[in-house]
Amino acid sequence: MCGIIGIIGTREAAPVLVDGLKRLEYRGYDSAGIATLVNSHIEGCRAPGKLANLEAKLLVDPVPGTVGIGHTRWATHGEPTEANAHPHMTEKVAVVHNGIIENFRELRDELIAAGRNFQSDTDTEVVPQLITHLMRQGRTAREAVAEALPRLRGAFALGILVAGDDQIMIGARRGSPLAVGWGDGEMFLASDALALAPYTQRVSYLEDDDWVEVTRDGATVFDGEGNEVERPVIVTQLSGAAIGKGNYRHFMAKEIHEQPEVVGQTLHAYYDALNDRAEFPGLDIDLFEVPKITLVACGTASLAALTAKYWLEGLARVPVEVDVASEFRYRQAPMPKGGMALFVSQSGETADTLAALRYAREQNQYIVTLTNTPTSTMARESDHVLLTRAGPEIGVAATKTFTCQLVVLATLAVAAAEARGTIDRGEAAKKLAALGDLPSAMSEVLKGESAIEEVARSLNEARDVLYLGRGPSYPIALEGALKLKEISYIHAEGYASGEMKHGPIALIDEHVPVIVIAPSDELFDKSVSNLEEVAARKGRIILITDEAGAEAAGGSAEHVITVPQVDPLASPLVTCLPVQLLSYHAAVLRGTDVDQPRNLAKSVTVE
Ligand code: M6R
């Protein structure tokens, strides 16, 4: 899950490459580098760490040239050093790569035996070495690439420059996304269209096993059999404007505060408030008949999926299965005839989720993707796309895309319940109206941020934090723990409240903050009993509840964060806000890199 970019044109390549890499840095930020062709030989510049390090290096040592490729890395094979940074270069070829070459050991041994010298610990380096080896044996660049690609196992998007030929740039794709950008007298390659938005909105997407020869005037695409093929050029709506933080210190803070607005926008794409109806035009499956809905996703998106299981089963009485994609893709799950498989992915590019989607396709399921990225691979491979209107999410920690996913899934649950007759028209209208009230309830929670910041101080010294929740609050507890771990690096676990006594209760002492998410719903009394069990062991309770809950819970909690009372269907969208703010402020207090936490990347396009 690295980001790659390429340009062939008449202007200086380096500034365009660096600018494009800024838009791709969400894909990884362990190192960055560029290579260009200068008087037909390859020149490169690479730096470990964030893109700013490469920029600083280029200021001192600029790299000229009008043909170039660039890379921002999330390390898989080899530490994030300069030697392991892309582009990987030989005397003849420079390569940037997103993905993993699974048979790199075997290829490396073969190439070393043939006399090639390797400079890095990466899997990627076998690609330029193999192409160079084939060229040394007399193949042209095009022949060498065509012969090398079938020898690679695994996933890749590649950008390739060949010394001695500044009239072409080569791209290839298998498993990892690659877009070709069509400019005016200049052409581009990039991992996604967003990177190219300031330069062109006309893009075509390569399909698996395609490779492309790009000149200044156009592109010729070949499929895996070597046949010349057409890939349609589409016009994206992406804006080239730089995405800023506004008055916020971090993107995450800005994105948290955008939620009332984007949740409202997303809801109204599926909710006709005038007629109080949920609408899913183009969703071509009978929600009355559907025997089962399988929800698959990774990370935070999988917790949106898990929340939806409670809604779809509870409200619509439809059997639902939820799994994380990395497990689902390999476990050969039987899927029923006529079933619907719903994939939740902000990026629409997550490798495991995409593989799970393809498995479900083989099982003849009706494929739906819920995504924030309409041009993504998953969107393109689906029968139907449900879009979240969250706008670009730059912080690695998912916040606004999570709540937008939740609101679409909640609306879908109401639509399914009405279609299946498990709730009547009046009840459906009431539920939808409750969702319609969310933007104002969410704004209300955000107004209490300073009090939540104070509570976050009490997490600062903690070694472990427990999150507990029941019913639809359980996935929010899991999300709280995930968020806290990923940006503040404090160890946290989420548990179903009732499970606590089956193990994690052993952790509790006067040093362990226990964050209990318990709105005053039908399970509230049970949650209070669990809270008392924590109190009896001197656990430091932080209770997230509504006013009625705060009143009923008694005085066992060290801190109470009160959220507005909402319909139980809307409750996870309200309780997840304090959970996000707690982790955000805990991270700020600890001085971590909130928007780009260590070891992570926003888009995980490798297994
Ligand atoms: O793009 P996706 O929604 O498929 O990404 C899935 C996860 O990688 C993602 O939700 C991740 O867990 C979040 N960045 C965590 O905040």
Residues whose N, C-alpha, C, O or C-beta is under 5 A from the ligand:
A	BS01	M6R	C298 G299 T300 A301 V344 S345 Q346 S347 G348 T350 V396 A397 A398 K602 V604
